[in-house]
Amino acid sequence: MSVQNKTAVRRLFEEVWNEGNRDAAHEILSPDFVGHFIPEGLPAGPEGFVMYVGAYRAAFPNLNMQIEDIVAEGDRVAVRISCRGTHTGPLLDIPPTGKDMLLGAMIFMRFDENGRYAEGWGEHDKLSLLEQLGVTATPQEAEDLGC
């Protein structure tokens, strides 16, 4: 199962995050997906995830996420990624700055018995993202950026 889960994670970052393939998201995610990193106000399940990805892809159309490390055991996968992009679209209430960003993130994933991404936890340095964009934000605004 670990090999299958790692393959699904690679697809998630390449096809969904980097290419914006919504259909792939619905194939990879469980219908009952829970993303603990998804900001409040977005729908539950895969559709909320797709909207979350869409917001980042709209803000950073050239977004590229690269898997740096991936470890899997049983139904769990841990992944360390690097994210690059140029801020040319609005991100929440932050107007486009035209600035580049480079960010690292760690994500922990649980897969269900059908090999679908069922639950995820993620962290990235939100303050670093805001600093790279040259903006300041309240702690709540930074938290609203999700992972």
C-alpha positions as CSV (number, residue, x, y, z in Angstrom):
1,M,0.0,0.0,0.0
2,S,2.9,2.4,0.8
3,V,4.1,2.3,-2.9
4,Q,0.6,3.0,-4.2
5,N,0.2,5.9,-1.7
6,K,3.5,7.5,-2.8
7,T,2.4,7.3,-6.4
8,A,-0.9,9.0,-5.5
9,V,1.0,11.8,-3.7
10,R,3.3,12.3,-6.7
11,R,0.2,12.6,-8.9
12,L,-1.4,15.0,-6.5
13,F,1.5,17.4,-6.7
14,E,2.2,17.0,-10.4
15,E,-1.3,16.8,-11.9
16,V,-3.4,18.7,-9.3
17,W,-1.1,21.4,-7.9
18,N,1.2,22.0,-10.8
19,E,-1.2,21.4,-13.7
20,G,-4.5,22.3,-12.1
21,N,-6.2,19.0,-13.1
22,R,-9.5,19.0,-11.1
23,D,-10.5,15.6,-12.3
24,A,-7.3,14.1,-10.9
25,A,-8.1,15.6,-7.5
26,H,-11.4,13.8,-7.5
27,E,-9.7,10.6,-8.4
28,I,-7.0,10.9,-5.7
29,L,-9.1,12.3,-2.9
30,S,-11.6,10.3,-0.9
31,P,-15.2,11.6,-1.1
32,D,-14.9,12.1,2.6
33,F,-11.6,14.0,2.5
34,V,-10.7,16.2,5.5
35,G,-8.0,18.8,5.0
36,H,-7.0,20.3,8.3
37,F,-5.1,23.0,6.5
38,I,-8.0,24.2,4.4
39,P,-9.3,27.6,5.6
40,E,-12.7,28.0,7.1
41,G,-15.4,28.9,4.7
42,L,-14.5,26.4,2.0
43,P,-16.7,23.4,1.5
44,A,-15.8,20.0,3.0
45,G,-14.4,17.2,0.9
46,P,-12.6,17.2,-2.5
47,E,-14.4,20.3,-3.7
48,G,-13.0,22.5,-0.9
49,F,-9.5,21.1,-1.7
50,V,-10.0,21.9,-5.4
51,M,-11.1,25.5,-4.5
52,Y,-8.1,25.9,-2.2
53,V,-5.7,24.7,-5.0
54,G,-7.5,27.0,-7.4
55,A,-7.0,30.0,-5.2
56,Y,-3.2,29.4,-5.0
57,R,-3.0,28.7,-8.8
58,A,-4.9,31.9,-9.5
59,A,-2.5,33.9,-7.3
60,F,0.6,32.1,-8.7
61,P,-0.2,30.8,-12.2
62,N,3.3,29.5,-12.6
63,L,3.1,27.6,-9.3
64,N,5.4,24.7,-9.1
65,M,5.6,22.3,-6.2
66,Q,8.5,19.9,-6.1
67,I,8.7,16.9,-3.8
68,E,12.0,17.0,-1.9
69,D,11.4,14.0,0.4
70,I,8.6,11.4,0.6
71,V,8.3,8.7,3.3
72,A,5.4,6.2,3.5
73,E,4.5,3.5,6.0
74,G,1.1,1.8,6.1
75,D,-1.6,4.2,5.4
76,R,0.5,7.3,6.1
77,V,2.7,9.5,3.9
78,A,4.9,12.3,4.9
79,V,6.2,14.7,2.3
80,R,8.5,17.7,2.3
81,I,7.9,20.0,-0.7
82,S,9.3,23.3,-2.1
83,C,6.9,25.7,-3.7
84,R,7.9,28.4,-6.3
85,G,5.8,30.9,-8.1
86,T,5.3,34.5,-9.1
87,H,2.4,36.4,-7.4
88,T,0.5,37.8,-10.4
89,G,-3.1,37.3,-9.2
90,P,-4.9,38.2,-6.0
91,L,-4.4,35.9,-2.9
92,L,-7.3,36.5,-0.6
93,D,-7.2,40.3,0.0
94,I,-3.6,40.6,-1.2
95,P,-3.4,42.3,-4.6
96,P,-0.8,40.9,-7.1
97,T,2.7,42.1,-6.2
98,G,4.7,40.6,-9.1
99,K,7.1,39.1,-6.6
100,D,8.6,35.6,-6.6
101,M,8.2,33.3,-3.7
102,L,10.0,30.2,-2.6
103,L,8.5,28.3,0.3
104,G,8.9,25.0,2.0
105,A,6.1,22.9,3.4
106,M,5.5,19.7,5.3
107,I,2.4,17.6,4.7
108,F,1.2,14.5,6.5
109,M,-1.4,12.4,4.8
110,R,-3.6,9.5,5.7
111,F,-5.0,7.2,3.0
112,D,-8.1,5.1,3.3
113,E,-8.5,1.4,2.6
114,N,-9.2,2.2,-1.1
115,G,-5.9,4.0,-1.5
116,R,-7.5,7.5,-1.6
117,Y,-6.2,10.5,0.2
118,A,-8.6,10.7,3.2
119,E,-7.1,13.2,5.6
120,G,-4.2,15.7,5.6
121,W,-2.3,18.0,7.9
122,G,0.1,20.6,6.5
123,E,2.3,23.5,7.6
124,H,4.3,26.2,5.9
125,D,5.8,29.4,7.0
126,K,3.0,31.8,6.3
127,L,4.9,34.8,7.7
128,S,7.8,34.1,5.2
129,L,5.3,34.0,2.3
130,L,3.9,37.4,3.4
131,E,7.4,38.8,3.8
132,Q,8.4,37.6,0.3
133,L,5.3,39.3,-1.1
134,G,6.2,42.5,0.8
135,V,3.0,42.7,2.7
136,T,2.0,42.7,6.3
137,A,-1.0,40.9,7.8
138,T,-2.7,40.3,11.1
139,P,-2.1,36.8,12.6
140,Q,-5.7,35.9,11.5
141,E,-5.0,37.0,7.9
142,A,-1.9,34.9,7.9
143,E,-3.8,31.9,9.3
144,D,-6.4,32.3,6.6
145,L,-3.7,31.5,4.0
146,G,-3.9,27.9,5.0
147,C,-1.0,25.6,4.1
